[in-house]
């Protein structure tokens, strides 16, 4: 998660103007629990309206994980894909799947969740005219090319590979074998949508209606979103609190200060500048655990200055000029681990993680770095600007450290500088509009625990989160081949061959794997992060 598509989008103004009803123990929006049962947590405004197929960044994803449930849900402890609304998913050829939806599920407005709720949602998400950022996730379904052509208008309104059988059953036909495709269905893009979404889209966007354990009560952009427990939620994972108020912070340090002052219950990203204090401040109320997150430097391959023949050497040299070990130890206090591939250790070696795949290209070597940068034509314009959002995540510290490392290795104090961009939303908008002046911060939080998810959405030609527009036919072919492989071991090996192509071209520079970090107040308990580094909000209890 958490790049964005290159599709244009129209901001829907109403999403930022949800009716501001009472807070705390006021109107509960279908939920229970008084003011004492509400958890307050740090947050950032989402980039886009909260349509499931239009959200692929972390802040919006947190909300979708609270208000929606799909066919699958990823186990909050192991990350394993487990049936949620799916009664069963059957196939005999890994190409055509028959999906049966469980009885007894409704949306919070009372509408029944049926097979049609999924079919209509997926067709909407895939259709080019709807400009959904996650449309690419439906690309494996037959007929996607008709509703989402590479150029021109859609030739069909629905995908031929989606067939409604009855209220409980639908079939999905893919364009090729994809043995692990059912495991992708816990991703938010595949969530069902109620009839209300299509009947009055503007009203739904103004106040989204889902089928998860929480409902949205109000949202004031730049301030907070109030979610409240839905008492009639039919799932097994009912909220253990009265609700969650997500408070917007543009500075994680401020959020941390509010936490330690008793004005906030939960911070789910402890800023790097506070890591030296966190143990003394919070004791065992500090969480630091591996997560399915990797940080990289992406390149604007749409800019001719950064897409010249032979520049793979430049990119490799820049990678070798970064002292990952020193930065992760001094800046991040060992809450990051130097990257050795483009995936995550949470996959395990059987799942595709490798300690050696990047090899020397990810090891600090100043002399070789200087040599390769020169052989690659040098830095375009003489100075490289690394863009990052300045509002959250303490990015300035590590970007400055990366630039200092590069400048030191190249013997040039002007080789690299940081380029702060005000807010996360502004930063993402410039990225999706292909306006980056040089390399830029890129983070990837896995959508589902498969090696495919670390490679295809980010680096496949035209993929949903291929923000730098990198393209390589050999890589694409190997990804297609891996997806078609029914033997999991062989599929992983083929994905790693594709990753070797990515390495040889250095389509992006892997920096480090990120741990999930959080701190919480003594007012709440049973706090945990899932493998995606997102708080398991529904399990939190207020004392």
Secondary structure, DSSP 8 states (H G I E B T S, - for coil): --S--SS-----GGGGB------TTS--TT----GGGEEEEEE---SS---GGG--SHHHHHHHHHH---SEEE-TTT--EEESSEEEEEESSSSEEEEEE-SS-B-TTS-B--HHHHHHHHHHHH-GGG--TTGGGGTTBTTHHHHS-SSSS-S-SS-TTEEE-SSSEEEEEBSS--TTGGGGGGSGGG----HHHHHSHHHHHHS---SSSEEEEEEETTTEEEEEE-TT--SSS--SSSEEEEEE-S-HHHHHHHHHTTS-SEESS--GGGTTTHHHHHGGGEEEEEEEEEEEEE--TTSGGG--TTHHHHHHHHHHT--HHHHHHHTSTTSEEE-SSSS-GGGHHHHT--SSSSGGGGS--HHHHHHHHHHTT-STTS-EEEEEESSSTTHHHHHHHHHHHHHHHHT-TTSEEEEEES-HHHHHHHHHTT--SS-EEEEEE-SSSSHHHHHHHHHSTT-TT-TT----HHHHHHHHHHHH--SHHHHHHHHHHHHHHHHHHTSEEEEEEEEEEEEE-TTEE---B-TTS-B-GGG-EE-
